Amino acid sequence: MQTILITGTSSGYGLETARHFLDKGWHVIATMRHPDASLFAASARLRILPLDVTSDESIAAVVAAAGPIDVLVNNAGIGVVGAFEATPMAHVRKIFATNTFGVMAMCQAAIPQMRERRSGVIVNVTSSVTLAAMPLAAAYTASKQAIEGFTGSLAHELGYFNIRAKLVEPGYAPTTRFAQNTDVRIEDLIPPAYAGFSTPIFAEFAHPAMTTKETDVAAAIWDAAHDTTGRLQFPTGADAVALYKASHR
């Protein structure tokens, strides 16, 4: 029976992915900053461990406690929407600490055991913002684009050891991604000069033509974890799939 470790399972995609793999009979290590067993039905195949992906000590502790894992899913992330001009650099650094360096640090911590066994899968969750330029998401996009390039390169070097690296690219989900886990209010990131530009964009955000469901992402992570064809990208959600097809014509 295989074991998966998932970061950021307190809500959204991570929580749904943990439940999905549990339902499929896997051993699941669900990690979050503040463990909450009430989020899950009781299961002997579930462990909930504390993890802060911006802390080297926390990462080392969780990897040691987890033991051998077959799949690592880097899902933990911070979202932000606003004019880049008004986004404090301290917050930009916070976004990169979680979305970029946290992912890299988790990979670096998990790779040695996978390399020794010559098996394993790493799934990095990014976003559809990597598939097409989107307004009012510059810092967030940069943090996710970095992981796109990182994962593509990683797939080549780890393939030598029979370790697979994959990207799951969720589309837009108003309640789960952009305003998640952030202590900066959108209102503070839209200066008056940007009001005319931002108003119609936020109107589209409020009533998007297509949205991505948490179950879509969990299913895509399942597919990525099992893929042996060499495929790197797994866009998920109707909007992400449409963007991917448009950019790969």
Number of C-alpha atoms within 10 A of each C-alpha: 7 12 21 24 26 23 26 23 25 21 15 21 24 26 22 21 27 28 21 18 19 21 10 10 12 17 22 26 23 28 26 21 16 12 16 15 14 7 12 16 9 10 10 8 13 20 16 19 21 18 24 19 29 19 14 14 11 15 21 17 14 20 18 12 11 18 10 17 20 20 24 23 26 25 23 28 26 20 19 27 21 23 19 18 12 11 19 12 12 8 15 17 15 16 24 21 20 21 29 25 19 22 25 18 18 22 20 11 16 23 19 11 16 22 16 9 14 15 18 23 24 28 25 28 27 27 23 25 22 22 22 14 11 12 15 20 17 19 22 26 22 18 24 24 20 16 22 25 10 16 24 15 12 18 21 14 14 20 15 11 15 16 22 29 29 25 27 27 27 30 27 24 17 16 10 16 18 18 16 15 14 15 10 16 12 15 9 11 19 21 13 9 8 12 10 9 13 18 12 11 13 13 10 11 14 10 10 13 10 13 18 18 21 21 17 19 25 24 16 23 27 17 13 24 22 12 14 9 8 12 13 18 19 21 26 28 23 18 19 25 18 15 17 20 12 11 10 7 5
